């Protein structure tokens, strides 16, 4: 799922009762990670199938790269994503 937090594009994932928030832009060709799917603990970019670990943001081999990981928590019916000041637009 795609979202915006303080002007930062976010990919939100819900896997096995846990939420993850990652940068939404794939470093390969700037594909929207939030439009992808979850496979083996990673979000897969819908454009060229690059995958990024939901816990670390690291690209799954053989790809290289990383996307930002943001702390996320559920507060009642909302998800709160913590965006560092230097990342906010």
C-alpha positions as semicolon CSV with decimal commas, in nm:
position;residue;x (nm);y (nm);z (nm)
1;X;0,000;0,000;0,000
2;X;0,124;0,349;-0,079
3;X;0,095;0,644;0,159
4;X;0,251;0,983;0,231
5;X;0,399;1,087;0,567
6;X;0,514;1,448;0,603
7;X;0,565;1,464;0,226
8;X;0,770;1,142;0,216
9;X;0,634;0,861;-0,007
10;X;0,592;0,545;0,204
11;X;0,529;0,179;0,129
12;X;0,322;0,020;0,406
13;X;0,313;-0,356;0,450
14;X;0,123;-0,581;0,690
15;X;0,272;-0,927;0,731
16;X;0,184;-1,182;0,999
17;X;0,035;-0,921;1,231
18;X;0,328;-0,679;1,197
19;X;0,341;-0,349;1,010
20;X;0,645;-0,223;0,819
21;X;0,707;0,118;0,661
22;X;0,969;0,160;0,390
23;X;1,063;0,425;0,139
24;X;0,823;0,383;-0,154
25;X;1,071;0,448;-0,436
26;X;1,276;0,157;-0,572
27;X;1,637;0,271;-0,627
28;X;1,661;0,066;-0,949
29;X;1,417;0,257;-1,174
30;X;1,211;0,452;-0,919
31;X;0,920;0,205;-0,927
32;X;0,648;0,232;-0,661
33;X;0,718;-0,037;-0,400
34;X;0,370;0,011;-0,253
35;X;0,228;-0,123;-0,579
36;X;0,425;-0,446;-0,543
37;X;0,374;-0,762;-0,342
38;X;0,519;-0,938;-0,038
39;X;0,731;-1,248;-0,090
40;X;0,952;-1,421;0,166
41;X;0,973;-1,129;0,408
42;X;1,045;-0,875;0,134
43;X;0,846;-0,626;-0,070
44;X;0,891;-0,680;-0,444
45;X;0,890;-0,386;-0,687
46;X;0,617;-0,427;-0,950
47;X;0,834;-0,285;-1,231
48;X;1,143;-0,509;-1,237
49;X;1,098;-0,744;-0,938
50;X;1,374;-0,603;-0,720
51;X;1,301;-0,712;-0,361
52;X;1,374;-0,531;-0,033
53;X;1,381;-0,688;0,313
54;X;1,098;-0,554;0,530
55;X;1,319;-0,539;0,841
56;X;1,640;-0,388;0,704
57;X;1,544;-0,224;0,374
58;X;1,839;-0,402;0,207
59;X;1,795;-0,531;-0,145
60;X;1,769;-0,908;-0,171
61;X;2,061;-1,057;-0,369
62;X;2,163;-1,036;-0,643
63;X;2,031;-0,678;-0,646
64;X;2,223;-0,411;-0,455
65;X;2,081;-0,111;-0,280
66;X;1,862;-0,014;0,010
67;X;1,544;0,174;0,088
68;X;1,477;0,362;0,409
69;X;1,298;0,188;0,696
70;X;1,074;0,394;0,922
71;X;0,939;0,303;1,266
72;X;0,564;0,241;1,251
73;X;0,305;0,177;1,519
74;X;-0,068;0,131;1,527
75;X;-0,267;0,379;1,736
76;X;-0,630;0,270;1,748
77;X;-0,735;0,258;1,379
78;X;-0,440;0,465;1,250
79;X;-0,082;0,384;1,157
80;X;0,180;0,633;1,271
81;X;0,507;0,644;1,078
82;X;0,805;0,825;1,233
83;X;0,984;1,035;0,970
84;X;1,323;1,183;1,065
85;X;1,332;1,561;1,041
86;X;1,593;1,555;0,761
87;X;1,368;1,331;0,547
88;X;1,052;1,543;0,577
89;X;0,965;1,773;0,288
